[in-house]
């Protein structure tokens, strides 16, 4: 995938993530602010916890997209941030925000 196509995909992902984050923030506020009966307390907590988890995931994904755009601007897009090897084209097509080659990403996930 060429850089221009990757940039467009990343910008599209960023716009979608921004919309999702806005909705999730709105839903979180709605859950907190609506009238609650004692029977709804557990449901509200579950909804709030789920929204908070989704918001965290979307925020982390947004950060990785912004980092990919930064790497593009700096000329390092498509190179592993850990070892400097090229990130395979197929990986970038599947995940244009990917920052690491498969072996480095695997090592990172094992350390977690």
Secondary structure as UniProt FT lines:
FT   HELIX           3..33
FT   HELIX           38..40
FT   HELIX           41..74
FT   TURN            77..78
FT   TURN            81..83
FT   HELIX           89..94
FT   TURN            96..97
FT   HELIX           102..111
//
